[in-house]
Amino acid sequence: MLNSKCFGFSGLAWRHFEIGAQSRAEKNRRHAAGISQATAPCVRRDIARNLQWQQRSLRQLRREAQKCIAAEAELQRKFALLVSVPGIAQNSALQILSELAVLPADRDLRQWVAYAGLDPTEHSSGESVRRPSRLSRAGNRHLRSALYMPALTAIRWELICGDSTNPG
């Protein structure tokens, strides 16, 4: 469990995620404004100022979250483990850790998978209709979202570098 100084760790990570999403949307607007000749120069300047503010805010939130991680030995250990996984960088590790840090540690593997909504579910209707299994998506959508891009990166990494854990 988190100590009292870092009780707001999840809130920091959530805010970091929200501003990151806003920043991505604003970058798309900047790109569209750069292409369009109908966009007024004052709108382009406003988008640029907003992006600067968002980047500053993201850096500040990241620093505060890293202070919380540094203040708690267990969070440090888990954060280091997460960033050691191919495909998981600091931002993803921060989001994943914030979703998992508040959960009890005595869960088994199936409970963790179900919490993330990554457990397979079967769809069948009597004997005639059988559809392929798919993810239940009944769990934590924020955790699933945090795992999505690292999973794609890990798949790409394995395709490029090969599977070093499987010699055969």
PyMOL commands that set and color helices and strands:
alter all, ss='L'
color gray80, all
select helices_A, chain A and resi 4-6+9-35+41-71+73-83+90-100+109-116+141-161
alter helices_A, ss='H'
color red, helices_A
select strands_A, chain A and resi 120-125+129-135
alter strands_A, ss='S'
color yellow, strands_A
deselect
rebuild
show_as cartoon
